[in-house]
Amino acid sequence: MRISDNEVKKILNKDPIVGQIVEIGKDLERVEADKPLIKRVTKDVENMPDREEMVAELKAKVESGEYNPTGDEIADAMIRRNIADHVR
């Protein structure tokens, strides 16, 4: 499950160490060789569907019987959600 933008903002506001790391990252000069990668990742992130779209797609799959997650996928999502909740 993707962590929402609001959750990320809460993490940055509550955890000064994480906020400092982000600020340090903003100040670093980008190496010329990294620019294509940065552009590609930025484009990929911008093209990600919004949470509402993701929920609607998942709901449609559940209702049509097409959503059949494995036990590993469910466990992975539960672990990631638990980690995100503890970071808050």
N, C-alpha and C positions, 0 to 999 in steps of 0.2 A: 504494500500500500504506500502510495506517495504521501510524504509529509507536506501539508499545505503551507502556502506562503505565510499565513497567519501564525502557524506553529513555529516556523523559522524565525519570524520577527519576535515572538515571545522568547525563544531561546536566546536570541541576540540581546534582548533587553534584560533578561534575568541573569545571564552568565557573562560577567565582565571579561573573563578569559577568552571565551569564544568571540566576543565583540572585538577584543584586541587583536586576535588572530586575523579576523576579517579586515580590520583597519590596516594591519601590517601588509596583508595581501594586496590591498588597494594601492599601497605606496610603492610596491616593488615594480621596478621597470621591467617591462615584458621583453624577452629576448626575441629578436626578429624571427627566428626559426619557430617559435611558439605561436605566432600570429595566425597561421592557417588553422591550427588545431583550435585555438580560441574561437575563431570565427565559426568553425564547423560546430563546435559544442554549443556555442551561443545560438546558432540557427536551429539546432536540434531541440534545445530547451524551449525556444520561442514557438516551435511547431508542435510541442506537446499539447495534447487536448486538455481543456479545462476540466476541473474536478467534476463539474456538473455533467459534462459530456461523458466522462469516464463512468460515472455512476449510472447514467442512462443506458450506456452500452452494456454494462454489467447486469443491470436489472433486466434488460431485454433477453440476455443470454440465460439468466436464471429462469425467467418465465417460460422460455422456449425449451428449456431442458438441455441447452447446449453448454452450460457451465458445469464442468466436472473437475474441480481442482483435486490434485493429489494430496495425500496426507503430508508430504514434504512441503508442498506449496502453502498449505494451511499453517503448518508449524513455522515456516519461515516468516509468514506475514505476522503471526502472533508474536514472535520474537522481536521482529523489527518494530512493531507497534509498542511493545513493552519498553524497548530501549528508548524510543521517541518520547514515551510518557515519562520516563525517569529523567530525561534530559530537561524537561520543562521545569 
